[in-house]
Amino acid sequence: MKLIASLFLLLVSTIASAQVRNGEAFQKDYQLHISRTNAAVKIDGVLDEPIWSTAEKATSFWQKYPDDKNKATRKTEVRTAYDEKYLYLSYTAYDSGKVFIQSLKRDFGHDGNDCIAVIIDPINTRNNGFFFIVNAFNAQSEEQLNANSGNGLNFSWDQKWFSETKRYADKWVAEIAIPFKTLRYSADKKVWGINFLRVDTKTNEYATWTNLPVNFPSYDLGYTGSLIWDDAPPKPGTNAVLVPFITNQLDQDNQNGQPIKATPNAGFDAKIGLTSSLNLDLTV
């Protein structure tokens, strides 16, 4: 029994060490420099801002599914930029046919949808990160990633971010702005883990920027490339969202013949990010 336990621990240790080595190699092989923009970026799915013509691009995606040894059938290009408030991304997904989606609802499942996604690991430890997804008709979904819990996805993490898509004859485009305050990171960290995903329903392919093995999930943090900041990213701010509400309670005492009485009430719900995984929810 002790021998079996020792062999099991050795196997687990070997796998973990191999994943660390793979992660380090991936971050050397896949590198993308992020560009700062001093001009406003309008999130409209039209890539006419100057930054999109000069920003470094990630392309030459690999199939993740069905065959991780081949390049993706269709071309995809991703560019990144930032200013003091937002992390920007532009995706160009080349496709001359009609796009296919199954849902326009928020937090849609990305299976069976033409969609793109970004996996971000700002701390770059391969343990925690963020997963933002947009389908071709601009339905959004976002999840927190935790490599040490269940399937690694936290579906209850809801944030406000911005995207727009536009469809053209030979491609569809997604433009995204993620507020820095939705992310938790260290301002002196100049290399983030990052990967890009595209789901193409017509070719039945999951394609990723890095050559991610088919037996790992598409959002796996162990196979990210490097997002390189030439200057330190802006300092993260406090993530607080206020949602006002108005309710009206109606009461009627039929037994005593009293008329309907309306009691209005107003307030707001507040969500305050304390850490990357802990929110404070208040109702006032």
C-alpha positions as CSV (number, residue, x, y, z in Angstrom):
1,M,0.0,0.0,0.0
2,K,2.8,2.4,0.9
3,L,4.5,1.6,-2.5
4,I,1.3,2.4,-4.4
5,A,0.8,5.7,-2.5
6,S,4.5,6.6,-3.2
7,L,4.1,5.9,-6.9
8,F,0.9,7.9,-7.0
9,L,2.5,10.9,-5.4
10,L,5.5,10.6,-7.8
11,L,3.1,10.5,-10.7
12,V,1.2,13.6,-9.5
13,S,4.5,15.4,-8.9
14,T,5.8,14.5,-12.3
15,I,2.6,15.7,-14.0
16,A,2.7,19.0,-12.1
17,S,6.3,19.6,-12.9
18,A,5.7,18.9,-16.6
19,Q,2.8,21.4,-16.6
20,V,5.0,24.0,-15.1
21,R,7.7,23.4,-17.7
22,N,5.2,23.5,-20.5
23,G,3.7,26.7,-19.1
24,E,7.2,28.3,-19.0
25,A,7.9,27.2,-22.5
26,F,4.6,28.4,-23.8
27,Q,5.2,31.9,-22.4
28,K,8.5,32.1,-24.2
29,D,7.1,30.8,-27.5
30,Y,3.9,32.9,-27.5
31,Q,4.5,36.6,-26.7
32,L,2.4,39.6,-27.5
33,H,3.3,43.2,-26.7
34,I,0.3,45.4,-25.6
35,S,0.2,48.9,-27.0
36,R,-0.9,52.1,-25.2
37,T,-3.4,54.3,-26.9
38,N,-3.8,58.1,-26.2
39,A,-6.8,58.4,-28.5
40,A,-10.3,57.3,-27.6
41,V,-11.4,53.8,-28.7
42,K,-15.1,53.6,-29.7
43,I,-16.5,50.1,-29.0
44,D,-18.5,49.7,-32.2
45,G,-17.0,46.7,-34.1
46,V,-15.4,49.1,-36.6
47,L,-11.6,48.9,-36.3
48,D,-10.9,52.4,-37.6
49,E,-8.9,53.8,-34.6
50,P,-5.2,54.3,-35.3
51,I,-4.1,51.9,-32.6
52,W,-5.6,48.9,-34.4
53,S,-3.4,49.5,-37.5
54,T,-0.2,49.6,-35.4
55,A,-0.8,47.2,-32.5
56,E,1.0,43.9,-32.6
57,K,-1.3,41.0,-33.5
58,A,-1.6,37.4,-32.4
59,T,-2.5,35.1,-35.4
60,S,-1.6,31.7,-36.8
61,F,-4.0,29.9,-34.4
62,W,-3.8,26.2,-33.7
63,Q,-6.7,23.7,-33.6
64,K,-7.4,22.7,-30.1
65,Y,-10.2,20.5,-31.2
66,P,-10.5,18.2,-33.1
67,D,-6.8,17.8,-33.9
68,D,-4.3,19.7,-31.8
69,K,-1.5,18.9,-34.3
70,N,-2.9,21.1,-37.1
71,K,-3.3,24.8,-37.6
72,A,-6.8,26.3,-37.6
73,T,-8.6,26.2,-40.9
74,R,-9.7,29.9,-40.8
75,K,-7.5,32.9,-40.0
76,T,-8.0,34.8,-36.8
77,E,-6.3,38.0,-35.7
78,V,-6.2,39.5,-32.2
79,R,-4.8,42.9,-31.1
80,T,-4.6,44.4,-27.7
81,A,-4.3,48.0,-26.4
82,Y,-4.9,49.9,-23.2
83,D,-5.4,53.3,-21.6
84,E,-5.8,54.4,-18.0
85,K,-9.2,52.8,-17.6
86,Y,-9.6,49.9,-20.1
87,L,-7.9,46.8,-21.5
88,Y,-9.0,46.7,-25.2
89,L,-9.1,43.8,-27.6
90,S,-10.0,43.5,-31.2
91,Y,-10.8,40.2,-32.9
92,T,-11.0,39.6,-36.6
93,A,-12.5,36.2,-37.4
94,Y,-12.3,35.5,-41.1
95,D,-15.4,33.7,-42.4
96,S,-17.1,34.1,-45.7
97,G,-20.3,32.4,-44.7
98,K,-23.2,33.0,-42.3
99,V,-22.3,32.9,-38.6
100,F,-24.2,30.6,-36.3
101,I,-25.3,31.2,-32.7
102,Q,-27.7,29.4,-30.4
103,S,-28.4,32.2,-27.9
104,L,-28.6,35.9,-27.5
105,K,-28.8,35.6,-23.7
106,R,-26.1,36.8,-21.4
107,D,-23.9,34.0,-19.9
108,F,-24.6,31.8,-22.9
109,G,-22.8,28.5,-23.2
110,H,-20.1,29.0,-25.8
111,D,-20.5,25.5,-27.2
112,G,-22.3,25.6,-30.6
113,N,-21.8,29.3,-31.1
114,D,-19.5,31.2,-33.4
115,C,-17.6,33.1,-30.7
116,I,-14.3,34.4,-29.5
117,A,-12.8,34.6,-26.0
118,V,-9.9,35.8,-24.0
119,I,-8.3,34.0,-21.0
120,I,-6.4,36.4,-18.7
121,D,-4.1,35.5,-15.9
122,P,-2.8,38.9,-14.6
123,I,-0.9,37.5,-11.6
124,N,0.6,34.9,-14.0
125,T,0.7,32.0,-11.5
126,R,-1.5,29.7,-13.6
127,N,-3.9,29.4,-10.7
128,N,-6.5,32.2,-11.1
129,G,-7.7,34.2,-14.0
130,F,-10.6,35.5,-16.0
131,F,-12.6,34.3,-19.0
132,F,-14.5,36.7,-21.3
133,I,-16.5,35.4,-24.2
134,V,-18.5,37.2,-27.0
135,N,-20.5,35.5,-29.7
136,A,-20.9,36.8,-33.2
137,F,-24.1,38.6,-32.3
138,N,-22.5,40.2,-29.2
139,A,-24.0,38.0,-26.4
140,Q,-21.5,38.2,-23.5
141,S,-20.4,35.7,-20.9
142,E,-17.7,36.0,-18.2
143,E,-16.3,33.6,-15.6
144,Q,-13.6,33.5,-13.0
145,L,-11.0,30.8,-13.4
146,N,-9.6,28.8,-10.5
147,A,-7.4,25.9,-11.4
148,N,-7.8,24.3,-8.0
149,S,-11.6,24.0,-7.8
150,G,-13.9,21.7,-9.7
151,N,-14.1,22.4,-13.4
152,G,-12.2,25.7,-12.7
153,L,-15.1,27.9,-13.6
154,N,-17.0,30.3,-11.4
155,F,-20.3,31.2,-13.2
156,S,-21.6,33.5,-10.4
157,W,-18.9,36.1,-11.1
158,D,-20.8,38.9,-13.0
159,Q,-19.1,42.1,-14.2
160,K,-19.8,45.1,-16.4
161,W,-17.7,45.3,-19.5
162,F,-18.2,46.4,-23.1
163,S,-18.2,44.8,-26.5
164,E,-19.7,45.2,-29.9
165,T,-19.6,42.9,-33.0
166,K,-20.0,43.6,-36.7
167,R,-20.4,41.2,-39.5
168,Y,-18.8,41.7,-42.9
169,A,-18.8,39.7,-46.2
170,D,-15.5,37.9,-45.4
171,K,-15.3,38.1,-41.6
172,W,-16.9,39.2,-38.4
173,V,-15.2,41.5,-35.9
174,A,-15.4,41.9,-32.1
175,E,-14.2,45.0,-30.2
176,I,-14.0,44.7,-26.4
177,A,-13.2,47.0,-23.5
178,I,-12.6,45.5,-20.1
179,P,-12.4,47.9,-17.2
180,F,-9.1,47.4,-15.2
181,K,-11.2,47.7,-12.0
182,T,-12.9,44.4,-12.8
183,L,-9.5,42.6,-12.8
184,R,-7.3,42.0,-9.8
185,Y,-3.6,42.3,-10.5
186,S,-0.3,43.8,-9.3
187,A,0.6,47.1,-11.0
188,D,4.3,46.2,-11.1
189,K,3.6,42.9,-12.9
190,K,4.7,43.5,-16.5
191,V,4.0,40.0,-17.9
192,W,0.5,38.6,-17.8
193,G,-0.6,35.1,-18.9
194,I,-3.0,35.3,-21.8
195,N,-4.7,33.1,-24.4
196,F,-7.2,33.7,-27.2
197,L,-10.0,31.3,-28.3
198,R,-12.2,31.0,-31.3
199,V,-15.1,28.6,-31.8
200,D,-15.9,28.1,-35.5
201,T,-19.1,26.0,-35.9
202,K,-18.8,25.5,-39.7
203,T,-15.4,23.8,-39.4
204,N,-16.3,22.3,-36.0
205,E,-13.1,23.7,-34.6
206,Y,-12.0,25.1,-31.3
207,A,-8.9,27.2,-32.1
208,T,-6.4,28.8,-29.7
209,W,-3.4,31.0,-30.0
210,T,-1.2,28.7,-28.1
211,N,-1.0,25.0,-29.1
212,L,-3.2,23.8,-26.2
213,P,-3.5,19.9,-26.0
214,V,-6.9,18.5,-26.9
215,N,-7.4,16.8,-23.5
216,F,-7.3,20.1,-21.6
217,P,-10.1,22.6,-21.4
218,S,-9.9,25.6,-23.7
219,Y,-9.5,28.0,-20.7
220,D,-6.7,26.1,-19.1
221,L,-4.3,28.5,-17.3
222,G,-1.3,26.2,-17.7
223,Y,-1.0,26.9,-21.4
224,T,-1.1,30.7,-21.7
225,G,1.2,32.8,-23.7
226,S,2.7,36.1,-22.5
227,L,1.1,39.6,-22.6
228,I,4.0,41.9,-22.3
229,W,3.7,45.4,-20.9
230,D,6.6,47.7,-21.9
231,D,5.3,50.1,-19.2
232,A,3.7,49.0,-16.0
233,P,-0.1,48.7,-16.3
234,P,-2.3,51.4,-14.6
235,K,-3.0,50.9,-10.9
236,P,-6.1,48.8,-10.3
237,G,-9.1,50.8,-8.9
238,T,-11.9,49.8,-6.7
239,N,-14.6,47.8,-8.5
240,A,-18.0,49.1,-7.3
241,V,-21.3,48.8,-9.1
242,L,-24.5,50.5,-8.0
243,V,-27.9,49.4,-9.3
244,P,-30.9,51.5,-8.3
245,F,-34.3,50.0,-7.9
246,I,-37.9,51.0,-7.3
247,T,-40.6,48.7,-5.9
248,N,-44.3,49.3,-5.1
249,Q,-46.1,47.1,-2.5
250,L,-49.9,46.9,-2.8
251,D,-52.1,46.0,0.2
252,Q,-55.8,45.6,0.5
253,D,-58.0,44.8,3.5
254,N,-61.1,43.2,1.8
255,Q,-62.6,42.1,5.1
256,N,-62.9,45.6,6.4
257,G,-63.6,47.2,3.0
258,Q,-60.3,49.2,2.9
259,P,-59.1,50.4,-0.5
260,I,-55.9,49.3,-2.0
261,K,-52.9,51.0,-0.4
262,A,-49.7,51.5,-2.3
263,T,-46.3,51.7,-0.5
264,P,-43.4,52.8,-2.7
265,N,-39.9,51.9,-1.9
266,A,-36.6,52.9,-3.5
267,G,-33.0,51.9,-2.9
268,F,-30.0,50.4,-4.6
269,D,-28.0,47.2,-4.7
270,A,-24.2,47.6,-4.4
271,K,-21.5,45.1,-5.4
272,I,-18.0,46.0,-4.2
273,G,-15.0,43.9,-5.2
274,L,-12.8,43.2,-2.2
275,T,-10.5,40.7,-3.8
276,S,-10.4,38.8,-7.1
277,S,-12.7,36.2,-5.7
278,L,-14.6,38.0,-2.9
279,N,-17.4,40.5,-3.4
280,L,-19.4,42.5,-0.9
281,D,-23.1,42.7,-1.8
282,L,-25.3,45.3,-0.1
283,T,-28.9,46.4,-0.5
284,V,-29.8,49.9,0.8
